[in-house]
Amino acid sequence: MLRTQTLLFAAELVQDNGTYTLVVEDVTAGTVQSTPVPKAMVDKLPVFLAALTA
């Protein structure tokens, strides 16, 4: 059985001079949003990702 995958969102975490920014692209709508992210949250990212797979 052939399954088709469709990319809905793409996210990047960008670091620039010690400042972190989360950039999220809504592929279907063609929009991009960005927001600053505190380093403390960046440090917890592996925990959040692990929770998604639980």
C-alpha positions in Angstrom: 0.0 0.0 0.0 1.5 3.4 -1.1 1.2 6.1 1.5 1.5 9.8 0.6 3.1 12.2 3.1 2.2 15.9 3.0 4.3 18.5 4.8 2.0 20.8 6.7 4.4 22.8 8.9 8.2 23.3 9.0 10.0 24.7 12.0 13.5 26.0 12.6 15.2 27.1 15.8 17.7 29.8 14.8 20.5 31.2 17.1 22.0 34.6 16.3 24.4 36.2 18.8 23.0 34.3 21.7 19.4 35.0 20.8 17.1 32.2 19.9 14.1 32.5 17.5 11.6 29.9 16.5 10.5 30.2 12.9 7.4 28.2 11.8 6.2 28.0 8.2 2.6 27.0 7.5 3.3 25.3 4.2 -0.3 25.0 3.2 -1.1 28.6 3.8 2.3 29.9 2.7 2.8 32.0 5.9 5.7 32.3 8.2 5.7 33.3 11.9 8.6 33.8 14.2 8.9 34.4 18.0 11.8 34.8 20.3 12.5 31.8 22.6 14.3 32.0 26.0 17.4 29.9 26.3 15.8 28.0 29.3 13.1 26.8 26.9 15.7 25.8 24.3 17.5 23.8 26.9 14.2 21.9 27.6 13.4 21.2 23.9 14.6 17.5 24.1 12.2 16.9 26.9 9.3 18.4 24.9 10.2 16.3 21.8 10.4 13.2 23.9 6.9 13.9 25.3 5.6 14.0 21.7 6.8 10.4 21.1 5.4 9.0 24.3 
